[in-house]
Amino acid sequence: MSRDWVEWHQGYDPPGSPLAGRLEVVRQNLRRALGTSPSEPDGTRRIVSICAGDGRDVLPVVAEHDRRVRVLLVELDQTLARRARETADDLDLPAVEVRTADAGDAATYLGLPPAHILLACGVFGNIGPGDARRTVAALPALIVAGGIVIWTRAGDASLEVRALFAEHGFNELSFTVPPDARFRVGMHRLAGPVRPGPLTGRLFRF
């Protein structure tokens, strides 16, 4: 049986919960990335969040920033996608697109301009090692040179994901290990070349 992702998101609600703590670290990293990532000549930055849920890690931070940020949230669950759209409307963020689609299918990204910042939060803990390798290997095709990826993984398995980023041309900007929780949050910059051409096939499956 597949997980009820709407119910899972309720874990963010209790103050001091591990998910609430992870959320705050991700938001802090996104604030930093918005100040240090590449941008278009006019200052525009594109953010892509895969398996974005209801967008709570991205949308409040973008609302704090100037309006030269374009956001794509990819989320398969219809209820969470609807909530993300409602939040974007409530925060007056017209440059947010919520795409109800499978983030693990490469076809989802056809025609998408490369992102300056990409979030892969809550992804690697739900896929196997082979899928994790394929996903990290695909990221240089989805972001600009010097683009930043923010990702999460719990426990010691995060070290394997961390090594994959190093293997595929990324430099580590930060790796957060809280003393009182198992979550880990990494932030990496693409130092190697981008990958020309569209992605094909499947990156991962939950």
C-alpha positions in Angstrom: 0.0 0.0 0.0 1.2 3.5 -0.8 1.7 6.0 2.0 -1.0 8.5 2.7 1.0 11.7 2.0 -1.7 14.0 3.3 -1.6 12.3 6.6 2.2 12.3 6.6 2.3 16.0 6.2 0.5 16.4 9.6 3.9 15.5 11.2 5.0 19.1 10.4 2.3 20.5 12.7 3.6 19.7 16.3 6.1 22.4 17.3 9.5 20.8 17.9 8.8 17.7 15.8 11.6 16.4 13.6 9.7 17.4 10.5 9.2 20.9 11.8 12.9 21.1 12.6 13.8 19.8 9.1 11.5 22.3 7.6 13.2 25.3 9.3 16.6 24.1 8.1 15.4 23.7 4.5 13.9 27.2 4.6 17.1 28.7 6.0 19.1 27.0 3.2 16.7 28.3 0.6 17.0 31.8 1.9 20.8 31.5 1.6 20.5 30.0 -1.9 18.3 32.9 -3.1 21.2 35.2 -2.2 24.0 33.1 -3.7 22.7 31.2 -6.7 23.2 32.3 -10.3 20.4 34.3 -11.8 19.3 35.6 -15.2 20.7 39.0 -16.2 17.6 40.7 -14.9 17.9 39.0 -11.5 15.3 36.4 -12.1 15.8 33.0 -10.5 13.9 29.8 -11.2 13.2 27.3 -8.4 12.0 23.8 -9.0 10.9 21.6 -6.1 10.3 17.9 -6.9 7.9 15.9 -4.7 7.0 19.3 -3.4 4.0 18.4 -1.2 2.0 21.5 -0.3 5.0 23.8 -0.9 5.4 24.9 2.7 9.2 24.8 2.5 9.3 27.0 -0.6 6.3 29.4 -0.8 6.7 31.3 2.5 10.4 32.0 1.7 9.6 33.2 -1.8 7.0 35.5 -0.3 9.7 37.1 1.7 11.9 37.7 -1.4 11.5 40.1 -4.3 9.2 39.1 -7.1 11.9 38.1 -9.6 11.5 34.4 -8.5 9.7 31.9 -10.7 8.7 28.6 -9.0 7.6 25.2 -10.3 6.3 22.8 -7.7 5.9 19.2 -8.9 3.6 17.1 -6.8 1.5 14.0 -7.7 -0.9 14.0 -4.8 -3.9 16.1 -5.9 -4.9 17.3 -2.4 -1.3 18.5 -1.7 -1.1 20.1 -5.1 -4.4 22.0 -4.5 -3.2 23.2 -1.1 0.0 24.5 -2.7 -2.0 26.4 -5.3 -4.2 27.9 -2.5 -1.1 28.9 -0.5 0.4 30.6 -3.5 -2.8 32.5 -4.1 -3.0 33.5 -0.4 0.6 34.8 -0.5 0.0 36.6 -3.8 2.6 34.7 -5.7 1.4 34.6 -9.4 4.7 33.3 -10.6 4.2 29.9 -9.0 3.2 26.9 -11.1 2.0 23.8 -9.4 2.3 20.8 -11.7 0.3 17.7 -10.7 2.6 15.2 -12.1 5.1 12.3 -11.4 8.4 13.9 -10.4 10.1 10.5 -11.0 9.1 10.5 -14.7 11.7 12.3 -16.9 8.9 13.4 -19.3 7.6 15.7 -16.6 10.6 18.0 -17.2 10.4 18.2 -21.0 10.7 21.8 -22.2 11.5 23.0 -18.7 14.2 25.7 -18.6 17.0 24.8 -16.2 16.5 25.9 -12.6 18.9 28.1 -10.5 17.7 26.3 -7.4 16.3 22.8 -7.1 14.8 21.2 -4.0 14.7 17.4 -3.6 13.4 17.2 0.0 11.7 14.0 1.2 12.8 12.2 -1.9 15.9 10.1 -1.1 14.4 8.5 2.0 11.6 7.0 -0.1 13.6 5.5 -3.0 16.2 2.7 -3.4 19.9 3.2 -4.0 19.7 2.7 -7.7 17.0 5.3 -8.0 19.0 7.7 -5.9 22.0 7.3 -8.2 19.9 7.9 -11.3 18.2 10.9 -9.7 21.5 12.6 -8.7 23.0 11.8 -12.0 20.1 13.5 -13.8 20.2 16.7 -11.8 22.9 18.4 -14.0 20.4 18.3 -16.8 17.8 20.2 -14.7 19.9 23.1 -13.3 22.2 25.8 -14.6 25.9 25.8 -14.2 26.5 26.9 -10.6 23.0 26.0 -9.7 22.2 24.9 -6.1 20.4 21.7 -4.9 18.9 21.4 -1.5 18.1 17.8 -0.4 17.2 15.8 2.7 17.8 12.3 4.0 17.7 10.7 7.4 20.5 9.0 9.3 23.7 7.4 8.0 22.1 6.7 4.6 22.5 10.5 4.0 26.3 9.8 3.6 25.6 7.7 0.6 23.6 10.5 -1.0 26.3 13.0 -0.1 28.9 10.9 -1.9 26.7 10.7 -5.0 26.6 14.5 -5.2 30.4 14.6 -5.0 30.6 11.9 -7.7 28.4 13.8 -10.1 30.1 17.2 -10.1 28.7 19.0 -7.1 30.5 20.9 -4.4 29.1 20.8 -0.9 28.0 24.2 0.5 26.6 22.8 3.8 25.5 19.6 5.5 23.3 20.0 8.6 23.5 17.3 11.3 21.3 18.3 14.2 22.3 16.9 17.6 18.8 15.9 18.6 17.2 14.5 15.4 18.0 12.0 12.6 17.3 14.2 9.6 20.1 15.6 7.5 19.9 18.5 5.1 22.5 19.0 2.3 23.1 21.9 0.0 25.3 21.4 -3.1 26.4 23.6 -6.0 26.9 22.2 -9.5 30.6 22.7 -10.3 30.7 20.3 -13.2 29.1 20.8 -16.6 25.4 20.8 -17.2 24.0 17.9 -19.3 22.6 19.0 -22.7 19.6 17.3 -24.1 16.3 16.1 -22.5 16.1 13.4 -19.9 14.4 10.2 -20.7 13.0 7.2 -18.9 12.3 7.0 -15.1 14.5 8.6 -12.5 12.8 7.1 -9.4 9.6 5.4 -8.2 8.2 5.8 -4.7 
